[in-house]
Amino acid sequence: MTNHKAKLIQTKEIAHRTKFFRFQFPEQFNFKPGNFITAKVAENTFRAYSIASSPNKLPELDLTIKLIENGIGSTYFDQLKTGDEVEFFGPFGHFILKKNNLKKIFIATGVGIAPMRCFWQDIQNKSAMHLFFGCRYEKELMLEKEIQKNTNITTEICISRPENPDFKGTKGRVTDLIKAKEADFFKNSEIYICGSTPMIDEVVKILTQDKNMPKEHIYFERFN
């Protein structure tokens, strides 16, 4: 298992209790879009995080971390200061972006958008892209401005539990967005999904049973 020491160069809050952490990695570090790395957050304690930036951004690398109250990893990262070094291991994983001309459809909830950001940064204008993104509350939405600036990706966003009574956006779950699409929308495409196990299982069922998507064109990464 290869270890790397990387220096924190920037932090930025991008949603409620969610931050970007940008690190400067050694020049010899490399990874494939979709990989994750693990960070040593305490003695004999490690946490895994999807890489949220493309390899073409190296030696800088972004992580998107939800800060969970009293979480060991969350506490460790939230206390970091610019210039601090973190020990990382990896890269790991099989949730890898395929290099072809097929349309790419990304389906994510919450911080599951992290590897999708890596994907769309890597693809740029090489393939058509569409993003389905869902969050529980408005305050959990992230990367909206960055997504809007990317003219190569079309987007559908929904909120399942809006707290604002005057909420004007799409209310519901990301699975509702998938159900509402005609089967033809998914033809000649690859699907990349990142989120909770129940969400992924339901989306895969909808895609394979209702939208006639072949399983070999569906890839996913689960988090708990």
MOVEN-V964349 format. One line per field, one symbol per residue. ss: DSSP state (H for helix, E for strand, L for the rest). phi: phi as a letter, one per 30 degrees, with the letter a starting at -180 (. if undefined). A space follows every 50 residues. Layout:
BEGIN
ss->???
phi->???
END
This chain:
BEGIN
ss->LLEEEEEEEEEEEEELLEEEEEEELLLLLLLLLLLEEEEEEELLEEEEEE ELLLHHHLLEEEEEEELLLLLHHHHHHHLLLLLLEEEEEEEELLLLLLLL LLEEEEEEEHHHHHHHHHHHHHHLLLLLEEEEEEELLHHHLLLHHHHHHL LLEEEEEEELLLLLLLLLLEELLHHHHHHHLLHHHHLLEEEEEEELHHHH HHHHHHHHHHLLLLHHHEEEEELL
phi->.dcbcbcdcabadcaehbbdbccccddddbacejdbbccdcaehbbbcbd dcbdedceddbcccbdddeiddddddddcdbejdcbccbkdbjcdcddca cddcccbbbhdddedddedddddhcdbdbbccbbbdbedcdbiedddddd dcbcbbbbbdbdcddcecddckcdddddddddedecdhbccbbbldeedd edddddddccchddedccbbbcbc
END
